[in-house]
Amino acid sequence: MDVMSQLRRQLLEHTAFLRKEGFLDDQFEQLQKLQDENSPDFVVEVVSIFFEDSEKLLNNMARALEQKIVDFKQVDAHVHQFKGSSASIGAMRVKNVCIEFRNYCEAQNVEECFRCMQKLQYEYALLKNQLEYLFRVEQQIRAAGG
């Protein structure tokens, strides 16, 4: 099997893995369909913006939760925004943690909010690593002329 075939198989297998494990849903596929010769980096660009926004939102959530008196409305606003941006790229596991997180914001449960914050940071870091790997394989395919 030539290098190009191996890379293509790797890409397909990894994408299938990400769907099977619930990292990504159909929305990610919709994003991929918007990518063409005119915008070959469309998905990478959209996801890069998601990464930048996510880092800011996670920092804002953490700061808001560390206050002596937690403003749950403020925390919830950040989580709501994160849920929306996660949904827009098809980051299903991250989105689902946000849904859980919002319930605890509504209940004003500090301990569970902290637990969700840690879970969110973990799921986000996992997703970021998985997507960066996917993009590296895509880059290798393009570099090989595919």
N, C-alpha and C positions, 0 to 999 in steps of 0.2 A: 504494500500500500504506500503510495507516495505521500509526501509531507502535506500537501494541500488536502488530500482526502482525510488524513489523520486529524488535521486541524478542524476541518469541517465537521467530522464526527465528534470531536471533542466539544465543539461549540453546541451542536445539537444535543449531545448527552448532558452537558452542563445546564443548558436551558431547560431540558426536560426535568432534571434533578431539582432545579429551583422552583419549578411549578409543582412537582410532586411533593416537595417539602413545605409548600405553602409560602415560600418567600415572595413569589410573584403570581399575579393572577392575569386574567385576560387583558386588563388595561395595559400591561407591559407589551403584549403582542400588538395591541392597537398602536402604541407608540412606534414599534418597529416597522409597522406598515406605512407609517408616515415618512420613513427614511428612504431616500432614493439617491441616484447619482448626483443630483443637484445639491443634496444635503446629506452626504455620507456620514457625517458626525452628529446628526440630529439627536439620536438617543443619548449619546455620550454628553452632549451639551445640556440637554434637559436634565439628565441625572446629575451632572456636575452642579447645576443650579440647585437641585434638590439637596445635594450634599452640603453646599454652603449654607442654605437656609436651615437645614436640619441642625448643623453645628450651633448656629445662633439660637434656635429655638430650644435645644437641649440645655444650653448654658442659661438661657432666660428662665426655663422651668426650674433648674437646679437652684438658681439664685432666689427665685420666688419662694421655693420650698424651704430655704434656709433662714428665712426671716423669722423673727421672734413670734410675730403674729402673721400667720400665712394668709395671704389674700387668695382664697380658692378661686375666685372669679378670674383673677389674673392668670393663675396657673392653668385653669381650664381654657382660657382664651389661647394660650400658647399650645396646649395639647390639641385643641380644636383645629388650629392652623396646621399643626404637624399631621393630624389625621387627614386633612384635606390634601396636603402636598403628597403624603404617602399614597393616598388613594389615586392621585393623578398619575403616578408612575407605576401603579400596580403593586406597591409594596404591601402585600396583604398581611403578613405577620406583624409588621410595624403598625399598620392601621388598626389591627385587632387589639393590640396592647393599648393604643390610644383610646379605643372605645371603652375598655376596662378602666383605664386611668380616669376618664371623664366621669364615670360612675362614682369613683371614690372622691373626686373633686366635689361633685354634687353632694355626697354624703359628708364632706369635710373631714375625711378620715386621713390624718397626716401619715400614720404608719403605712397604710396601704398605698398612699400616694408616693411615698419614698420607695416602696417595693416596686411599684409600677415604673417609677423613674429609672431604677436600676435595670429592670426588665427591658425598658425602652432603649436604654443606652446599649445594652447587650444585643438586642435584636437589630438595632441600627448598625452597630459595629459588624455584626455577622453579615448583614445585607450588603454593607459597603464593601467588605472583603470579597464577597461572592460576585458582585457586579464588576468590581475592578478586575477580577480574574477573567470574567466573561469578555470585558472590553479588551484585555490584553490578547486573548485568543483572536478576537475580531481583527485587532491591529496586525497580528502575525499573518492572518489570512490575506489582508490587504497588502501587506509588505511582500507577500509571496505572489502577488499579482491576481488575487481572487476577488 
